[in-house]
Amino acid sequence: MVASAHPLGSLVGVNVLQQGGSAMDAAVAMAAVHNVVNPAMIGIGGDTFLLYYSAKEGRVIGLNASGRSAHAATIAEYRSRGYESAPVNGPLAVTVPGALDGWARALASHGTMSLGDILEPAIRYAEGGVPVNLDLVDYYEHARARAVTDFPNFIATYFVNGRPPGLGEILVQKNLAETFRTIARDGSGALYQGVIGEKIIAALGDFRGLMTMRDLADHTSEWVEPIATEYRGLAVHEFPPNSQGIALLEQLNILEGFDLASMARESPARIHLQVEAAWLAFRDLEACVTDPQRARIPVEKMLGKTHARELREGIKPERASTGVTRRSGLGENTAYFAVVDHDGNVASFTGSLRNPFGSGVVAGDTGILLHNRGRDFSLDPANVNRLEPHKRPRHTLNPVIVTKDGRPYLAIGCVGGHQQTQALQQVLVNHLDDRLGIQEAIEAPRWALTEDGTLHVERELQSAIPGLEARGHRVVVGQTNFGGCHAVMIDPVTLALFGGSEPRLCGAAIGY
């Protein structure tokens, strides 16, 4: 079974599994197809984080395929160009795109098919064209509002007849198809040491970018040990820093001490506790999390039950916290896939361009859109996540695998920047505390905290607003994204598979 944010991506994933491919084969094939069917969300110009349960090894492993800043990137250089904060668009927002190296390494370690075979469906869709869906229409509006459509090659690559395509119009990406053919023939080195990389550097150089071929050649994805905590008798495995995944585990540790199941799911009292847990976790995230190769991150303390108890005891049931802020805005541009194969391998896979259509920079005639993950650096020298040469920024991507007695139980993830851990917290509580089925848990109404301290709620939660406002929360209805979750659950007794797909997106869960 697979679950993703686009039916064609899910269909290709199932086709790969039916051909005998592994969960890793299917996940990478889905990533390549999503690069085509929703190029605003994911692509080889961005990053990838992956958790994988290997049935053969009986353990969860992680692959960090996020890129670093240029060797020449410094706070002084950015400030000399007039920036007070990291730019959102353009070449200085670009870090090395790590996704393709991650795809290749993932297949080399746990795939059964060649990269060329995996890319074939994406090549076919890119060359023949795909219909634009509602999600992509919305992303075009975001792109125009951020002026990323002003960059050369953007209109030629992503517009139809000189304008943003409407619902159902066919988007053809022949340049991307040719790039995928080059990669299928020459491997990922075509980007990191070859002609594709040279075109990326040339495109960035046209706008005084700092990245060089050395930056691309120096990129390496890394296998990492996941972090985990226990919640309601299950082990929740998350991605370690530089991911924000530790914030989800902190939230669960805090909430573990409350009898949430005895409280009405949509009551202001329960929502308040869940919101406070999120604020406290975000405070730790802002203070501590960055590239672990550049700072000592107190992961053990942050995950400790003692720390969670201290945070929990500071929550006031009738009063919202104040003075807790986050400096990074909500990102919306991510794709997530959950895959379970016939051998019991599980892939929990997240890829991203950061914001809709990333930096706006399309690399020459490659069809590759470069992400803007570098916007997440701080230009404050005192900030733990400050910009430095050859450094990974704090990352929003955080795929999850939940195990029961050491065996995989749930692969789940979410899109939506800093809403990811908040939405995952809510879905997991709905499922594990309230015993909702995984699809019902995903569909339940949500809230979302934005970086300015506003609590946004979906319309179905309007009855809770007076109680939340009485506690000091500033509440509005809607006006933000509420995340997009997809999941595959494995029944621990029968091994039956249950898929969950986000109704707020145009996705699908498909099994056979």
FENPEQUI-V716946 format. One record per residue. RES is the residue in one small letter. SS is DSSP state (@ for helix, = for strand, . for the rest). PHI is phi in whole degrees, 0 to 359 (* if undefined). PSI is psi in whole degrees, -180 to 180 (NA if undefined). Layout:
res=RES ss=SS phi=PHI psi=PSI
res=RES ss=SS phi=PHI psi=PSI
This chain:
res=m ss=. phi=* psi=148
res=v ss== phi=227 psi=159
res=a ss== phi=216 psi=135
res=s ss== phi=204 psi=179
res=a ss=. phi=271 psi=6
res=h ss=. phi=214 psi=130
res=p ss=@ phi=302 psi=-37
res=l ss=@ phi=292 psi=-36
res=g ss=@ phi=297 psi=-44
res=s ss=@ phi=295 psi=-40
res=l ss=@ phi=298 psi=-44
res=v ss=@ phi=297 psi=-41
res=g ss=@ phi=301 psi=-45
res=v ss=@ phi=295 psi=-40
res=n ss=@ phi=300 psi=-41
res=v ss=@ phi=298 psi=-43
res=l ss=@ phi=296 psi=-39
res=q ss=@ phi=291 psi=-24
res=q ss=. phi=278 psi=0
res=g ss=. phi=97 psi=5
res=g ss=. phi=290 psi=161
res=s ss=. phi=274 psi=172
res=a ss=@ phi=302 psi=-35
res=m ss=@ phi=291 psi=-43
res=d ss=@ phi=304 psi=-48
res=a ss=@ phi=296 psi=-42
res=a ss=@ phi=296 psi=-44
res=v ss=@ phi=291 psi=-39
res=a ss=@ phi=299 psi=-40
res=m ss=@ phi=294 psi=-39
res=a ss=@ phi=298 psi=-43
res=a ss=@ phi=295 psi=-41
res=v ss=@ phi=292 psi=-39
res=h ss=@ phi=297 psi=-32
res=n ss=@ phi=304 psi=-32
res=v ss=@ phi=271 psi=-49
res=v ss=@ phi=281 psi=-23
res=n ss=. phi=216 psi=75
res=p ss=. phi=293 psi=-10
res=a ss=. phi=286 psi=-21
res=m ss=. phi=263 psi=-41
res=i ss=. phi=205 psi=153
res=g ss=. phi=174 psi=178
res=i ss=. phi=286 psi=-4
res=g ss=. phi=271 psi=7
res=g ss=. phi=236 psi=-152
res=d ss== phi=240 psi=167
res=t ss== phi=217 psi=136
res=f ss== phi=238 psi=140
res=l ss== phi=218 psi=131
res=l ss== phi=251 psi=141
res=y ss== phi=220 psi=126
res=y ss== phi=267 psi=116
res=s ss== phi=269 psi=113
res=a ss=. phi=297 psi=-34
res=k ss=. phi=294 psi=-42
res=e ss=. phi=272 psi=-19
res=g ss=. phi=67 psi=36
res=r ss== phi=207 psi=163
res=v ss== phi=262 psi=133
res=i ss== phi=234 psi=164
res=g ss== phi=230 psi=148
res=l ss== phi=236 psi=118
res=n ss== phi=263 psi=104
res=a ss== phi=247 psi=47
res=s ss=. phi=259 psi=146
res=g ss=. phi=267 psi=170
res=r ss=. phi=250 psi=166
res=s ss=. phi=291 psi=165
res=a ss=. phi=294 psi=151
res=h ss=. phi=301 psi=-27
res=a ss=. phi=269 psi=2
res=a ss=. phi=280 psi=117
res=t ss=. phi=223 psi=157
res=i ss=@ phi=300 psi=-41
res=a ss=@ phi=300 psi=-42
res=e ss=@ phi=295 psi=-43
res=y ss=@ phi=294 psi=-41
res=r ss=@ phi=292 psi=-33
res=s ss=@ phi=295 psi=-20
res=r ss=. phi=265 psi=8
res=g ss=. phi=93 psi=9
res=y ss=. phi=271 psi=130
res=e ss=. phi=265 psi=-21
res=s ss=. phi=219 psi=164
res=a ss=. phi=299 psi=135
res=p ss=. phi=294 psi=150
res=v ss=. phi=272 psi=-36
res=n ss=. phi=244 psi=170
res=g ss=. phi=83 psi=-176
res=p ss=@ phi=293 psi=-31
res=l ss=@ phi=281 psi=-8
res=a ss=@ phi=272 psi=-6
res=v ss=. phi=268 psi=128
res=t ss=. phi=255 psi=169
res=v ss=. phi=304 psi=128
res=p ss=. phi=287 psi=114
res=g ss=. phi=265 psi=-10
res=a ss=@ phi=301 psi=-50
res=l ss=@ phi=298 psi=-42
res=d ss=@ phi=300 psi=-38
res=g ss=@ phi=296 psi=-44
res=w ss=@ phi=302 psi=-47
res=a ss=@ phi=295 psi=-44
res=r ss=@ phi=293 psi=-38
res=a ss=@ phi=297 psi=-45
res=l ss=@ phi=294 psi=-39
res=a ss=@ phi=297 psi=-33
res=s ss=@ phi=271 psi=-39
res=h ss=@ phi=223 psi=16
res=g ss=. phi=262 psi=166
res=t ss=. phi=237 psi=-5
res=m ss=. phi=241 psi=159
res=s ss=. phi=281 psi=158
res=l ss=@ phi=298 psi=-37
res=g ss=@ phi=299 psi=-45
res=d ss=@ phi=294 psi=-39
res=i ss=@ phi=296 psi=-36
res=l ss=@ phi=279 psi=-12
res=e ss=@ phi=302 psi=-47
res=p ss=@ phi=299 psi=-39
res=a ss=@ phi=296 psi=-41
res=i ss=@ phi=299 psi=-44
res=r ss=@ phi=298 psi=-45
res=y ss=@ phi=290 psi=-38
res=a ss=@ phi=294 psi=-41
res=e ss=@ phi=283 psi=-40
res=g ss=@ phi=276 psi=-22
res=g ss=. phi=97 psi=154
res=v ss== phi=226 psi=149
res=p ss== phi=286 psi=140
res=v ss=. phi=282 psi=131
res=n ss=. phi=258 psi=179
res=l ss=@ phi=298 psi=-39
res=d ss=@ phi=300 psi=-46
res=l ss=@ phi=292 psi=-36
res=v ss=@ phi=303 psi=-44
res=d ss=@ phi=297 psi=-40
res=y ss=@ phi=293 psi=-33
res=y ss=@ phi=298 psi=-38
res=e ss=@ phi=295 psi=-42
res=h ss=@ phi=301 psi=-43
res=a ss=@ phi=296 psi=-43
res=r ss=@ phi=294 psi=-38
res=a ss=@ phi=296 psi=-31
res=r ss=. phi=267 psi=2
res=a ss=. phi=65 psi=19
res=v ss=@ phi=289 psi=-17
res=t ss=@ phi=289 psi=-9
res=d ss=@ phi=281 psi=-14
res=f ss=. phi=284 psi=143
res=p ss=. phi=304 psi=147
res=n ss=. phi=78 psi=-17
res=f ss=@ phi=295 psi=-50
res=i ss=@ phi=296 psi=-43
res=a ss=@ phi=297 psi=-30
res=t ss=@ phi=272 psi=-40
res=y ss=@ phi=241 psi=-6
res=f ss== phi=266 psi=158
res=v ss== phi=241 psi=121
res=n ss=. phi=55 psi=38
res=g ss=. phi=79 psi=13
res=r ss== phi=213 psi=162
res=p ss== phi=299 psi=133
res=p ss=. phi=291 psi=150
res=g ss=. phi=266 psi=178
res=l ss=. phi=304 psi=126
res=g ss=. phi=88 psi=-11
res=e ss=. phi=289 psi=156
res=i ss== phi=264 psi=123
res=l ss== phi=259 psi=118
res=v ss=. phi=253 psi=137
res=q ss=. phi=228 psi=72
res=k ss=@ phi=295 psi=-35
res=n ss=@ phi=296 psi=-41
res=l ss=@ phi=294 psi=-39
res=a ss=@ phi=302 psi=-44
res=e ss=@ phi=293 psi=-38
res=t ss=@ phi=297 psi=-44
res=f ss=@ phi=298 psi=-37
res=r ss=@ phi=296 psi=-41
res=t ss=@ phi=298 psi=-43
res=i ss=@ phi=293 psi=-39
res=a ss=@ phi=299 psi=-35
res=r ss=@ phi=277 psi=-44
res=d ss=@ phi=254 psi=-9
res=g ss=. phi=85 psi=-179
res=s ss=. phi=294 psi=-19
res=g ss=@ phi=299 psi=-20
res=a ss=@ phi=298 psi=-28
res=l ss=@ phi=271 psi=-43
res=y ss=@ phi=272 psi=-20
res=q ss=. phi=226 psi=-1
res=g ss=. phi=238 psi=-154
res=v ss=@ phi=294 psi=-35
res=i ss=@ phi=295 psi=-42
res=g ss=@ phi=298 psi=-39
res=e ss=@ phi=298 psi=-37
res=k ss=@ phi=290 psi=-36
res=i ss=@ phi=298 psi=-47
res=i ss=@ phi=295 psi=-38
res=a ss=@ phi=296 psi=-42
res=a ss=@ phi=296 psi=-41
res=l ss=@ phi=292 psi=-37
res=g ss=@ phi=295 psi=-27
res=d ss=. phi=298 psi=-21
res=f ss=. phi=244 psi=27
res=r ss=. phi=63 psi=38
res=g ss=. phi=291 psi=161
res=l ss=. phi=259 psi=-14
res=m ss=. phi=286 psi=144
res=t ss=. phi=231 psi=173
res=m ss=@ phi=298 psi=-30
res=r ss=@ phi=300 psi=-41
res=d ss=@ phi=298 psi=-42
res=l ss=@ phi=292 psi=-45
res=a ss=@ phi=295 psi=-29
res=d ss=. phi=280 psi=-7
res=h ss=. phi=288 psi=136
res=t ss=. phi=220 psi=132
res=s ss=. phi=282 psi=157
res=e ss== phi=226 psi=134
res=w ss== phi=283 psi=129
res=v ss== phi=231 psi=160
res=e ss=. phi=273 psi=123
res=p ss=. phi=296 psi=161
res=i ss== phi=255 psi=158
res=a ss== phi=206 psi=158
res=t ss== phi=218 psi=165
res=e ss== phi=259 psi=134
res=y ss== phi=222 psi=121
res=r ss=. phi=53 psi=37
res=g ss=. phi=86 psi=3
res=l ss== phi=243 psi=153
res=a ss== phi=265 psi=122
res=v ss== phi=258 psi=113
res=h ss== phi=263 psi=130
res=e ss== phi=233 psi=171
res=f ss=. phi=274 psi=136
res=p ss=. phi=284 psi=169
res=p ss=. phi=304 psi=140
res=n ss=. phi=275 psi=8
res=s ss== phi=284 psi=155
res=q ss=. phi=278 psi=6
res=g ss=@ phi=305 psi=-30
res=i ss=@ phi=299 psi=-25
res=a ss=@ phi=294 psi=-35
res=l ss=@ phi=295 psi=-44
res=l ss=@ phi=295 psi=-38
res=e ss=@ phi=297 psi=-43
res=q ss=@ phi=300 psi=-45
res=l ss=@ phi=295 psi=-40
res=n ss=@ phi=298 psi=-40
res=i ss=@ phi=294 psi=-46
res=l ss=@ phi=287 psi=-20
res=e ss=. phi=303 psi=-30
res=g ss=. phi=278 psi=-2
res=f ss=. phi=252 psi=145
res=d ss=. phi=274 psi=75
res=l ss=@ phi=294 psi=-33
res=a ss=@ phi=297 psi=-23
res=s ss=@ phi=276 psi=-5
res=m ss=. phi=253 psi=143
res=a ss=. phi=300 psi=133
res=r ss=. phi=301 psi=-34
res=e ss=. phi=255 psi=18
res=s ss=. phi=280 psi=148
res=p ss=@ phi=298 psi=-31
res=a ss=@ phi=297 psi=-44
res=r ss=@ phi=285 psi=-44
res=i ss=@ phi=303 psi=-41
res=h ss=@ phi=303 psi=-46
res=l ss=@ phi=297 psi=-42
res=q ss=@ phi=292 psi=-38
res=v ss=@ phi=295 psi=-44
res=e ss=@ phi=298 psi=-39
res=a ss=@ phi=299 psi=-40
res=a ss=@ phi=295 psi=-45
res=w ss=@ phi=301 psi=-45
res=l ss=@ phi=295 psi=-40
res=a ss=@ phi=294 psi=-40
res=f ss=@ phi=294 psi=-33
res=r ss=@ phi=297 psi=-45
res=d ss=@ phi=295 psi=-39
res=l ss=@ phi=300 psi=-48
res=e ss=@ phi=296 psi=-36
res=a ss=@ phi=279 psi=-27
res=c ss=@ phi=237 psi=-28
res=v ss=. phi=265 psi=130
res=t ss=. phi=199 psi=-159
res=d ss=. phi=294 psi=117
res=p ss=. phi=294 psi=-15
res=q ss=. phi=279 psi=-6
res=r ss=. phi=240 psi=-2
res=a ss=. phi=202 psi=152
res=r ss=. phi=275 psi=115
res=i ss=. phi=256 psi=124
res=p ss=. phi=282 psi=63
res=v ss=@ phi=301 psi=-46
res=e ss=@ phi=300 psi=-43
res=k ss=@ phi=293 psi=-44
res=m ss=@ phi=298 psi=-33
res=l ss=@ phi=272 psi=-5
res=g ss=. phi=290 psi=144
res=k ss=@ phi=293 psi=-29
res=t ss=@ phi=294 psi=-44
res=h ss=@ phi=299 psi=-42
res=a ss=@ phi=298 psi=-41
res=r ss=@ phi=296 psi=-41
res=e ss=@ phi=297 psi=-42
res=l ss=@ phi=294 psi=-43
res=r ss=@ phi=299 psi=-41
res=e ss=@ phi=292 psi=-18
res=g ss=. phi=275 psi=-8
res=i ss=. phi=283 psi=130
res=k ss== phi=259 psi=119
res=p ss=. phi=302 psi=-25
res=e ss=. phi=247 psi=10
res=r ss== phi=213 psi=132
res=a ss=. phi=284 psi=150
res=s ss=. phi=291 psi=154
res=t ss=. phi=229 psi=161
res=g ss=. phi=78 psi=11
res=v ss=. phi=255 psi=120
res=t ss=. phi=229 psi=161
res=r ss=. phi=236 psi=144
res=r ss=. phi=265 psi=-18
res=s ss=. phi=264 psi=133
res=g ss=. phi=286 psi=169
res=l ss=. phi=290 psi=128
res=g ss=. phi=263 psi=150
res=e ss=. phi=239 psi=-3
res=n ss== phi=250 psi=90
res=t ss== phi=210 psi=155
res=a ss== phi=232 psi=141
res=y ss== phi=230 psi=142
res=f ss== phi=226 psi=140
res=a ss== phi=244 psi=134
res=v ss== phi=222 psi=134
res=v ss== phi=233 psi=127
res=d ss=. phi=258 psi=-178
res=h ss=. phi=291 psi=-18
res=d ss=. phi=263 psi=-1
res=g ss=. phi=90 psi=8
res=n ss=. phi=286 psi=147
res=v ss== phi=228 psi=130
res=a ss== phi=245 psi=129
res=s ss== phi=240 psi=107
res=f ss== phi=233 psi=127
res=t ss== phi=230 psi=132
res=g ss== phi=228 psi=157
res=s ss== phi=200 psi=152
res=l ss== phi=252 psi=8
res=r ss== phi=79 psi=-88
res=n ss=. phi=262 psi=164
res=p ss=. phi=307 psi=122
res=f ss=. phi=62 psi=24
res=g ss=. phi=51 psi=-131
res=s ss=. phi=281 psi=-16
res=g ss=. phi=89 psi=-11
res=v ss=. phi=273 psi=116
res=v ss== phi=262 psi=129
res=a ss=. phi=283 psi=89
res=g ss=. phi=56 psi=-129
res=d ss=. phi=260 psi=22
res=t ss=. phi=278 psi=-20
res=g ss=. phi=76 psi=7
res=i ss=. phi=268 psi=122
res=l ss== phi=265 psi=127
res=l ss=. phi=270 psi=140
res=h ss=. phi=284 psi=173
res=n ss=. phi=237 psi=41
res=r ss=@ phi=295 psi=-23
res=g ss=@ phi=295 psi=-15
res=r ss=@ phi=295 psi=-16
res=d ss=@ phi=277 psi=-6
res=f ss=. phi=288 psi=154
res=s ss== phi=260 psi=145
res=l ss=. phi=263 psi=14
res=d ss=. phi=270 psi=116
res=p ss=. phi=301 psi=-22
res=a ss=. phi=273 psi=-10
res=n ss=. phi=280 psi=136
res=v ss=. phi=298 psi=-26
res=n ss=. phi=260 psi=30
res=r ss== phi=292 psi=153
res=l ss=. phi=294 psi=132
res=e ss=. phi=215 psi=160
res=p ss=. phi=297 psi=140
res=h ss=. phi=52 psi=53
res=k ss=. phi=229 psi=142
res=r ss=. phi=276 psi=136
res=p ss=. phi=280 psi=165
res=r ss=. phi=302 psi=139
res=h ss== phi=239 psi=144
res=t ss=. phi=277 psi=-24
res=l ss=. phi=296 psi=134
res=n ss=. phi=203 psi=80
res=p ss=. phi=294 psi=152
res=v ss== phi=230 psi=142
res=i ss== phi=231 psi=130
res=v ss== phi=253 psi=132
res=t ss== phi=242 psi=153
res=k ss== phi=234 psi=118
res=d ss=. phi=55 psi=37
res=g ss=. phi=84 psi=-4
res=r ss== phi=250 psi=149
res=p ss== phi=296 psi=135
res=y ss== phi=242 psi=-38
res=l ss== phi=207 psi=130
res=a ss== phi=252 psi=125
res=i ss== phi=211 psi=148
res=g ss== phi=201 psi=175
res=c ss== phi=212 psi=151
res=v ss== phi=252 psi=160
res=g ss=. phi=123 psi=31
res=g ss=. phi=58 psi=-128
res=h ss=. phi=287 psi=-8
res=q ss=@ phi=284 psi=-14
res=q ss=@ phi=303 psi=-55
res=t ss=@ phi=291 psi=-30
res=q ss=@ phi=294 psi=-46
res=a ss=@ phi=294 psi=-42
res=l ss=@ phi=297 psi=-41
res=q ss=@ phi=304 psi=-47
res=q ss=@ phi=293 psi=-42
res=v ss=@ phi=294 psi=-42
res=l ss=@ phi=294 psi=-40
res=v ss=@ phi=295 psi=-43
res=n ss=@ phi=303 psi=-40
res=h ss=@ phi=279 psi=-46
res=l ss=@ phi=272 psi=-32
res=d ss=. phi=269 psi=-44
res=d ss=. phi=267 psi=-7
res=r ss=. phi=63 psi=31
res=l ss=. phi=285 psi=148
res=g ss=. phi=299 psi=158
res=i ss=@ phi=296 psi=-38
res=q ss=@ phi=293 psi=-43
res=e ss=@ phi=296 psi=-38
res=a ss=@ phi=296 psi=-36
res=i ss=@ phi=287 psi=-38
res=e ss=@ phi=285 psi=-22
res=a ss=. phi=303 psi=147
res=p ss=. phi=299 psi=150
res=r ss=. phi=232 psi=165
res=w ss== phi=241 psi=167
res=a ss== phi=207 psi=131
res=l ss== phi=268 psi=131
res=t ss=. phi=256 psi=169
res=e ss=. phi=293 psi=-17
res=d ss=. phi=272 psi=6
res=g ss=. phi=92 psi=1
res=t ss== phi=281 psi=138
res=l ss== phi=260 psi=113
res=h ss== phi=264 psi=139
res=v ss== phi=231 psi=149
res=e ss=. phi=285 psi=161
res=r ss=@ phi=304 psi=-34
res=e ss=@ phi=295 psi=-14
res=l ss=@ phi=258 psi=13
res=q ss=@ phi=300 psi=-31
res=s ss=@ phi=295 psi=-20
res=a ss=@ phi=274 psi=-10
res=i ss=@ phi=300 psi=-48
res=p ss=@ phi=303 psi=-43
res=g ss=@ phi=293 psi=-36
res=l ss=@ phi=289 psi=-42
res=e ss=@ phi=295 psi=-35
res=a ss=@ phi=296 psi=-26
res=r ss=. phi=273 psi=-2
res=g ss=. phi=102 psi=5
res=h ss=. phi=282 psi=141
res=r ss== phi=267 psi=112
res=v ss== phi=242 psi=137
res=v ss== phi=227 psi=159
res=v ss== phi=264 psi=124
res=g ss=. phi=70 psi=-143
res=q ss=. phi=69 psi=16
res=t ss=. phi=203 psi=176
res=n ss=. phi=272 psi=149
res=f ss=. phi=247 psi=22
res=g ss=. phi=82 psi=162
res=g ss== phi=221 psi=109
res=c ss== phi=255 psi=145
res=h ss== phi=222 psi=150
res=a ss== phi=202 psi=155
res=v ss== phi=230 psi=126
res=m ss== phi=251 psi=141
res=i ss== phi=249 psi=118
res=d ss=. phi=298 psi=124
res=p ss=. phi=291 psi=-16
res=v ss=. phi=261 psi=-55
res=t ss=. phi=270 psi=-16
res=l ss=. phi=67 psi=12
res=a ss=. phi=296 psi=148
res=l ss== phi=256 psi=135
res=f ss== phi=237 psi=123
res=g ss== phi=260 psi=148
res=g ss== phi=228 psi=131
res=s ss== phi=230 psi=144
res=e ss=. phi=288 psi=118
res=p ss=. phi=288 psi=-14
res=r ss=. phi=281 psi=-7
res=l ss=. phi=234 psi=174
res=c ss=. phi=264 psi=46
res=g ss=. phi=263 psi=-171
res=a ss== phi=198 psi=143
res=a ss== phi=254 psi=129
res=i ss== phi=226 psi=132
res=g ss=. phi=225 psi=174
res=y ss=. phi=210 psi=NA
